[in-house]
Amino acid sequence: MEKEKLLIVEDDAELRTQMKWGLGKDYQIYQAEDRFSALEILKNEHPLVVTLDLGLPPKPDSTEEGFQTLVDILGHDAMAKVIVITGQHEKENALAAIGRGAYDFLNKPVQLEDLRLIIGRAFHVARLEREHRELQKQAAGHVFEKMMGTSPGMLKVVETINKVATTDAPVLILGESGTGKELTARAIQSRSARCKGPFVAIDCGAIPENLLESELFGHEKGAFTGAHIQRRGRIEAAQEGTLFLDEIGELSPNLQAKLLRFLQEQRIERVGGREGIFVDVRVLAATNTDMEQALKNGRFREDLYYRLGVVTIPLPPLRDRDGDILLLAKAFLQRFSLEIKKRNQTFTPQAIRAIERHAWPGNVRELENRVKRAVIMADAAKITPADLELTSPYDRYHGKGLKGAREALDRDMIHRALSRNKKNLTRAASELGISRPSLYDMMDKLGISKQKR
């Protein structure tokens, strides 16, 4: 297999040689000592990942040339992953580089193992982004952009979609509002043998019960007052395609029974009709309802639940998708900047910190809407926390109550300590100022996994 291309931009010849020696086994290495040679290699070889020293000639003692090189690289290829190499005491420069679109940063002196780890993750993210971009082109839209992610939870979702898409099995998609349940359904349909057929969606929670039966099953002329003509329902409209039943947990017991009969027999009767109609559709359903609780209290039929959920896909909330939030935010920023014709917009370091701090109760939908509003309302090329309306440090705890806020704060601090200490529980406990057994107890209480990823 051909090695992936890595560009090293560094004016120190000795350091370039060391990096090539240390990384050459895994990657096809290209070297540049200044901005112009770097751009030439970028145009000819199209490397996915670039390491960039900010101190470049003709001004190696300042960061001016390095920042210009970063801007030029991303101007040529906005999806390139640039890892900035900075001095030990230049964190502000590193954060500024992140704000201008750099993927990550590393302090000098460079530790080869740390660099190898960051580069490996950068290549992984770059590949995923390009795969998503290809899927967007195939789907002629932005359907898959919102599913972008490299967190374990989202990688599991994509893996399940790929496995289940080639079958006709019913799928039940579970997740909070805004996590992308309809997007998941569309992703399944687009990869299935029914991709050329219709995709018919209906929100079962948005239509009154007395109208929903007719919407689903259709009606005959004269079936009820106002039924002046015969009308096909959504199930029939999805013939040879996919029917997506959103908020399935809101169905009444009567409609649950009728839907179960359809799933068993693949036949429906229109309201007011007596003739059975065969319908060939694949059914995908979704809900943000706690289905276990709904089954326990009898609000949802157990037989229908298992008929719909031959395969179940739980969607993680955005707050639990480690590393995905900023990835999605930058993707939305890039798209809306082009759509609204405000090119070269970037997040300030303060905006990045605000994005990472926010709890995102509205999940991906909230993130998308906030970024779009920020692009529209921003007066400058730099998106600030105010543009995103993320200026309060207490937003993430809004509506949780005192007990919920305490748990959220504990969970957040533990996650951050584990991340900084690469899931080493002893070091994380020491950083938090508690004993290892106490950390174990808190992780059990808060449902935090102890396994290394």
C-alpha positions as CSV (number, residue, x, y, z in Angstrom):
1,M,0.0,0.0,0.0
2,E,1.3,3.5,-0.9
3,K,2.3,5.6,2.1
4,E,0.3,8.7,2.9
5,K,2.0,12.0,2.2
6,L,3.3,14.2,5.0
7,L,4.9,17.7,4.4
8,I,7.4,19.0,6.9
9,V,7.9,22.8,6.8
10,E,10.9,23.6,8.9
11,D,14.0,25.9,8.3
12,D,16.2,23.9,10.6
13,A,17.8,21.2,8.4
14,E,18.9,19.1,11.3
15,L,15.4,19.0,12.8
16,R,13.9,18.2,9.3
17,T,16.3,15.3,9.0
18,Q,15.4,14.0,12.5
19,M,11.7,14.2,11.7
20,K,12.1,12.4,8.4
21,W,14.2,9.7,10.0
22,G,11.6,9.2,12.7
23,L,8.5,9.3,10.5
24,G,9.8,8.0,7.2
25,K,8.8,4.4,8.0
26,D,5.1,5.3,8.2
27,Y,4.8,8.2,5.7
28,Q,6.0,9.5,2.4
29,I,8.0,12.6,3.6
30,Y,8.3,15.9,1.7
31,Q,10.4,18.7,3.1
32,A,10.3,22.5,2.7
33,E,12.4,25.2,4.3
34,D,10.3,28.2,3.5
35,R,6.8,29.3,2.4
36,F,7.3,29.2,-1.3
37,S,8.8,25.7,-1.5
38,A,6.0,24.5,0.9
39,L,3.3,25.8,-1.4
40,E,4.9,24.3,-4.5
41,I,4.9,20.9,-2.8
42,L,1.4,21.4,-1.7
43,K,0.2,22.2,-5.2
44,N,2.0,19.3,-6.8
45,E,1.7,16.5,-4.2
46,H,-1.4,17.4,-2.2
47,P,-0.3,16.0,1.2
48,L,-3.1,15.5,3.7
49,V,-1.1,16.6,6.7
50,V,1.5,19.4,7.2
51,T,3.8,20.1,10.2
52,L,4.6,23.8,10.2
53,D,7.3,25.7,12.2
54,L,6.1,29.3,12.7
55,G,9.6,30.7,12.6
56,L,10.5,30.7,8.8
57,P,12.8,32.8,6.6
58,P,13.1,35.6,5.8
59,K,12.0,36.4,9.3
60,P,12.9,33.3,11.4
61,D,12.9,35.2,14.7
62,S,9.2,36.2,14.3
63,T,6.0,34.3,13.5
64,E,4.8,36.6,10.7
65,E,6.0,34.3,7.9
66,G,4.8,31.2,9.6
67,F,1.3,32.6,10.0
68,Q,1.2,33.7,6.4
69,T,2.3,30.2,5.4
70,L,-0.6,28.8,7.4
71,V,-3.1,31.1,5.7
72,D,-1.7,30.2,2.2
73,I,-1.8,26.5,2.9
74,L,-5.4,26.6,4.1
75,G,-6.3,28.9,1.2
76,H,-5.0,26.4,-1.2
77,D,-6.5,23.3,0.6
78,A,-9.0,24.2,3.4
79,M,-9.1,20.5,4.4
80,A,-5.4,20.2,5.0
81,K,-4.5,19.3,8.6
82,V,-1.7,21.7,9.7
83,I,0.1,20.9,13.0
84,V,2.0,24.0,14.2
85,I,5.3,23.6,15.9
86,T,6.0,26.4,18.5
87,G,8.5,27.4,21.1
88,Q,8.1,26.2,24.7
89,H,6.7,29.6,25.9
90,E,4.6,30.5,22.9
91,K,1.2,29.2,23.8
92,E,-0.6,32.4,22.6
93,N,0.9,31.9,19.2
94,A,-0.3,28.3,19.2
95,L,-3.8,29.3,20.2
96,A,-3.8,32.0,17.5
97,A,-2.8,29.4,14.9
98,I,-5.7,27.2,16.0
99,G,-8.0,30.2,15.6
100,R,-6.7,30.6,12.1
101,G,-7.5,27.0,11.2
102,A,-4.5,24.9,12.3
103,Y,-5.5,21.4,13.4
104,D,-3.2,21.2,16.5
105,F,0.1,22.4,17.9
106,L,3.1,20.9,19.6
107,N,5.8,22.6,21.7
108,K,9.5,22.4,21.0
109,P,11.6,20.3,21.8
110,V,9.5,17.9,19.8
111,Q,8.9,14.5,21.3
112,L,8.7,12.0,18.5
113,E,6.1,9.8,20.1
114,D,3.8,12.8,20.8
115,L,4.3,14.0,17.2
116,R,3.6,10.5,15.8
117,L,0.4,10.3,17.8
118,I,-0.9,13.8,16.7
119,I,0.0,13.1,13.0
120,G,-1.7,9.7,13.1
121,R,-4.9,11.3,14.4
122,A,-4.6,14.1,11.9
123,F,-4.4,11.6,9.0
124,H,-7.4,9.7,10.4
125,V,-9.5,12.9,10.6
126,A,-8.4,14.0,7.1
127,R,-9.5,10.7,5.6
128,L,-12.8,10.8,7.3
129,E,-13.4,14.4,6.2
130,R,-12.6,13.6,2.6
131,E,-14.9,10.5,2.7
132,H,-17.7,12.7,4.1
133,R,-17.1,15.3,1.3
134,E,-17.4,12.5,-1.3
135,L,-20.6,11.4,0.3
136,Q,-21.9,15.0,0.2
137,K,-21.2,15.2,-3.5
138,Q,-23.0,11.9,-4.1
139,A,-26.0,13.1,-2.1
140,A,-25.9,16.6,-3.7
141,G,-26.2,18.3,-0.3
142,H,-24.9,18.6,3.2
143,V,-26.7,15.6,4.7
144,F,-23.6,13.9,5.9
145,E,-21.6,16.9,7.1
146,K,-23.6,16.9,10.4
147,M,-22.6,13.3,11.0
148,M,-18.9,14.1,10.7
149,G,-16.9,12.9,13.7
150,T,-14.0,10.8,14.9
151,S,-15.3,10.0,18.5
152,P,-15.8,6.4,19.3
153,G,-19.5,6.8,19.5
154,M,-19.8,8.3,16.0
155,L,-17.4,5.7,14.5
156,K,-19.7,3.0,15.9
157,V,-22.7,4.7,14.4
158,V,-21.1,4.9,11.0
159,E,-20.0,1.3,11.3
160,T,-23.6,0.2,12.1
161,I,-25.0,2.3,9.3
162,N,-22.7,0.6,6.8
163,K,-23.7,-2.9,8.0
164,V,-27.4,-2.4,8.2
165,A,-27.9,-0.3,5.0
166,T,-27.5,-3.3,2.7
167,T,-30.4,-5.2,4.4
168,D,-34.1,-4.4,4.6
169,A,-34.2,-4.8,8.4
170,P,-36.2,-2.2,10.3
171,V,-34.0,0.1,12.3
172,L,-34.9,2.1,15.4
173,I,-32.7,5.3,15.9
174,L,-32.6,6.6,19.5
175,G,-31.2,10.0,20.5
176,E,-31.9,13.4,22.0
177,S,-33.4,16.2,19.9
178,G,-30.8,17.6,17.4
179,T,-28.5,14.6,17.4
180,G,-29.2,13.7,13.7
181,K,-31.8,11.0,13.8
182,E,-33.3,11.9,10.3
183,L,-29.8,12.3,8.9
184,T,-28.9,8.8,10.1
185,A,-32.1,7.5,8.4
186,R,-31.1,9.2,5.2
187,A,-27.6,7.9,5.4
188,I,-29.0,4.3,5.6
189,Q,-31.4,4.9,2.7
190,S,-28.6,6.4,0.5
191,R,-26.4,3.3,0.9
192,S,-29.3,0.8,0.4
193,A,-30.7,-0.9,-2.6
194,R,-33.7,1.5,-2.3
195,C,-31.5,4.6,-2.8
196,K,-33.3,5.5,-6.0
197,G,-36.7,5.1,-4.4
198,P,-38.6,7.7,-2.4
199,F,-37.6,8.7,1.2
200,V,-40.9,9.7,2.9
201,A,-40.7,11.2,6.4
202,I,-43.4,11.9,8.9
203,D,-43.2,13.4,12.4
204,C,-45.6,11.3,14.5
205,G,-45.5,13.8,17.3
206,A,-46.4,16.8,15.3
207,I,-49.8,15.7,13.8
208,P,-53.0,15.3,15.9
209,E,-54.0,11.7,16.4
210,N,-57.3,12.1,14.5
211,L,-55.4,13.2,11.4
212,L,-52.3,11.0,11.8
213,E,-54.1,7.8,10.8
214,S,-55.2,9.3,7.6
215,E,-51.7,10.8,7.0
216,L,-50.1,7.3,7.5
217,F,-52.7,5.0,5.8
218,G,-54.6,7.3,3.5
219,H,-58.4,7.5,3.1
220,E,-61.2,6.7,0.7
221,K,-63.6,9.3,-0.6
222,G,-66.3,9.9,1.9
223,A,-64.5,8.2,4.8
224,F,-65.1,11.2,7.0
225,T,-66.3,14.8,6.8
226,G,-64.1,16.7,4.3
227,A,-62.8,13.5,2.6
228,H,-63.9,14.7,-0.9
229,I,-61.4,12.6,-2.8
230,Q,-59.4,9.3,-2.3
231,R,-56.0,10.0,-1.0
232,R,-52.8,7.8,-0.6
233,G,-51.1,7.9,2.8
234,R,-47.4,8.3,3.5
235,I,-46.9,4.5,3.7
236,E,-48.2,4.1,0.2
237,A,-46.2,7.1,-1.0
238,A,-43.0,5.3,0.1
239,Q,-43.7,2.3,-2.2
240,E,-40.3,0.6,-3.1
241,G,-38.5,3.2,-1.0
242,T,-38.0,4.1,2.7
243,L,-40.6,5.2,5.3
244,F,-39.1,7.2,8.2
245,L,-41.3,7.5,11.2
246,D,-39.9,10.2,13.5
247,E,-40.9,10.4,17.1
248,I,-42.5,7.0,17.0
249,G,-42.8,7.1,20.8
250,E,-45.7,9.5,20.5
251,L,-48.0,7.1,18.6
252,S,-51.3,6.3,20.3
253,P,-52.1,2.7,21.3
254,N,-54.6,2.5,18.5
255,L,-52.1,3.5,15.8
256,Q,-49.4,1.3,17.4
257,A,-51.7,-1.7,16.8
258,K,-52.4,-0.7,13.2
259,L,-48.7,-0.1,12.5
260,L,-47.8,-3.5,14.0
261,R,-50.3,-5.2,11.7
262,F,-48.8,-3.5,8.7
263,L,-45.3,-4.5,9.7
264,Q,-46.4,-8.1,10.1
265,E,-48.4,-8.4,6.9
266,Q,-47.0,-5.6,4.6
267,R,-50.6,-4.6,3.9
268,I,-52.6,-1.6,4.8
269,E,-56.2,-0.5,4.6
270,R,-57.0,3.1,3.9
271,V,-59.4,4.8,6.4
272,G,-62.9,3.9,5.2
273,G,-61.6,1.2,3.0
274,R,-62.0,-2.6,3.1
275,E,-59.4,-3.7,0.5
276,G,-55.9,-4.7,1.7
277,I,-53.1,-3.0,-0.3
278,F,-49.7,-4.5,-0.5
279,V,-46.9,-2.0,0.2
280,D,-43.2,-2.8,-0.3
281,V,-41.3,-0.3,2.0
282,R,-38.5,-0.4,4.4
283,V,-39.4,1.2,7.8
284,L,-36.9,3.3,9.8
285,A,-38.1,4.8,13.0
286,A,-36.7,7.3,15.5
287,T,-37.5,8.7,18.9
288,N,-36.1,10.8,21.8
289,T,-38.4,9.0,24.2
290,D,-36.9,6.8,27.0
291,M,-38.2,3.6,25.4
292,E,-37.3,1.4,28.4
293,Q,-39.5,3.6,30.6
294,A,-42.3,3.7,28.0
295,L,-42.3,-0.1,27.8
296,K,-42.4,-0.4,31.6
297,N,-45.4,1.9,32.1
298,G,-47.2,0.4,29.1
299,R,-47.2,3.5,26.9
300,F,-45.5,1.6,24.1
301,R,-46.2,-2.0,22.9
302,E,-43.4,-4.4,23.5
303,D,-44.1,-6.4,20.3
304,L,-44.0,-3.2,18.2
305,Y,-40.8,-2.1,19.8
306,Y,-39.0,-5.3,18.9
307,R,-40.5,-5.4,15.4
308,L,-39.2,-1.8,14.8
309,G,-35.9,-2.3,16.5
310,V,-34.5,-5.3,14.8
311,V,-31.4,-3.1,14.8
312,T,-31.1,-0.2,17.2
313,I,-28.8,2.7,16.7
314,P,-28.2,5.0,19.7
315,L,-26.9,8.4,18.8
316,P,-24.5,10.0,21.3
317,P,-25.3,13.6,22.4
318,L,-22.8,16.2,21.2
319,R,-21.4,16.8,24.7
320,D,-20.3,13.1,24.8
321,R,-18.5,13.2,21.4
322,D,-14.9,13.9,22.4
323,G,-13.1,16.0,19.8
324,D,-16.1,16.2,17.4
325,I,-17.5,19.6,18.5
326,L,-14.7,21.8,17.1
327,L,-14.5,19.6,13.9
328,L,-18.2,20.2,13.2
329,A,-18.0,23.9,14.1
330,K,-15.2,24.4,11.6
331,A,-17.1,22.5,8.9
332,F,-20.2,24.6,9.5
333,L,-18.1,27.8,9.5
334,Q,-16.5,26.8,6.2
335,R,-19.8,26.0,4.5
336,F,-21.7,29.1,5.8
337,S,-18.8,31.4,5.0
338,L,-19.0,30.3,1.3
339,E,-22.8,30.4,1.2
340,I,-23.1,33.8,2.7
341,K,-20.0,35.0,0.8
342,K,-18.0,36.0,3.8
343,R,-14.7,34.2,3.0
344,N,-11.8,33.5,5.3
345,Q,-13.8,33.7,8.5
346,T,-12.1,32.0,11.5
347,F,-12.9,31.5,15.2
348,T,-10.9,33.5,17.8
349,P,-9.2,31.5,20.5
350,Q,-11.8,32.7,22.9
351,A,-14.6,31.5,20.6
352,I,-12.9,28.0,20.4
353,R,-12.8,27.9,24.2
354,A,-16.4,28.9,24.4
355,I,-17.4,26.2,21.9
356,E,-15.6,23.6,23.8
357,R,-17.0,24.7,27.2
358,H,-20.7,24.9,26.1
359,A,-22.9,21.9,27.0
360,W,-24.8,22.0,23.7
361,P,-28.3,20.9,25.0
362,G,-29.6,21.3,21.5
363,N,-26.8,19.1,20.1
364,V,-25.6,19.4,16.4
365,R,-28.7,21.4,15.4
366,E,-27.9,24.0,18.0
367,L,-24.2,24.1,16.9
368,E,-25.2,24.5,13.3
369,N,-27.6,27.3,14.0
370,R,-25.2,29.2,16.3
371,V,-22.4,29.1,13.7
372,K,-24.8,30.2,10.9
373,R,-26.0,33.1,13.0
374,A,-22.4,34.1,13.9
375,V,-21.4,34.2,10.2
376,I,-24.3,36.4,9.4
377,M,-24.0,38.8,12.3
378,A,-20.2,39.0,12.7
379,D,-18.8,42.4,11.8
380,A,-15.2,41.1,11.2
381,A,-13.5,38.0,9.9
382,K,-13.0,36.8,13.4
383,I,-15.9,35.0,15.0
384,T,-16.1,35.8,18.7
385,P,-18.1,34.2,21.6
386,A,-20.5,37.2,21.4
387,D,-21.2,36.3,17.8
388,L,-22.0,32.8,18.9
389,E,-24.0,34.1,21.9
390,L,-21.8,32.0,24.1
391,T,-20.6,34.6,26.6
392,S,-21.9,33.2,29.8
393,P,-19.8,30.6,31.7
394,Y,-23.0,29.2,33.2
395,D,-24.8,28.3,30.0
396,R,-23.7,24.7,30.2
397,Y,-25.6,24.2,33.5
398,H,-28.8,26.1,32.5
399,G,-31.9,24.2,33.5
400,K,-30.1,21.4,35.4
401,G,-30.8,22.5,38.9
402,L,-28.2,22.5,41.7
403,K,-27.7,18.7,41.9
404,G,-27.6,18.4,38.1
405,A,-25.1,21.3,37.8
406,R,-22.8,19.7,40.4
407,E,-22.9,16.4,38.6
408,A,-22.2,18.1,35.2
409,L,-19.3,20.0,36.7
410,D,-17.9,16.8,38.3
411,R,-18.3,15.0,35.0
412,D,-16.7,17.8,33.0
413,M,-13.7,18.1,35.3
414,I,-13.1,14.3,35.4
415,H,-13.4,14.0,31.6
416,R,-10.8,16.8,31.2
417,A,-8.4,15.3,33.8
418,L,-8.7,11.9,32.1
419,S,-8.1,13.4,28.7
420,R,-5.0,15.4,29.8
421,N,-3.6,12.4,31.6
422,K,-4.4,9.9,28.7
423,K,-6.9,8.0,31.0
424,N,-4.2,7.3,33.6
425,L,-6.5,7.1,36.7
426,T,-3.8,7.6,39.2
427,R,-2.5,10.8,37.6
428,A,-6.0,12.1,37.0
429,A,-7.0,11.5,40.6
430,S,-3.9,13.4,41.8
431,E,-4.7,16.3,39.5
432,L,-8.2,16.4,40.9
433,G,-7.0,16.3,44.5
434,I,-8.8,13.1,45.4
435,S,-7.8,9.5,46.0
436,R,-7.9,6.9,43.2
437,P,-10.8,4.9,45.0
438,S,-12.8,8.2,45.2
439,L,-12.3,8.8,41.5
440,Y,-13.5,5.2,40.9
441,D,-16.6,5.8,42.9
442,M,-17.4,9.1,41.2
443,M,-16.8,7.6,37.7
444,D,-19.2,4.7,38.6
445,K,-21.8,7.2,39.8
446,L,-21.5,9.4,36.7
447,G,-21.3,6.5,34.3
448,I,-17.8,7.3,33.0
449,S,-16.0,4.5,31.4
450,K,-12.6,3.4,32.9
451,Q,-11.4,1.7,29.8
452,K,-8.6,3.2,27.7
453,R,-9.6,4.1,24.2
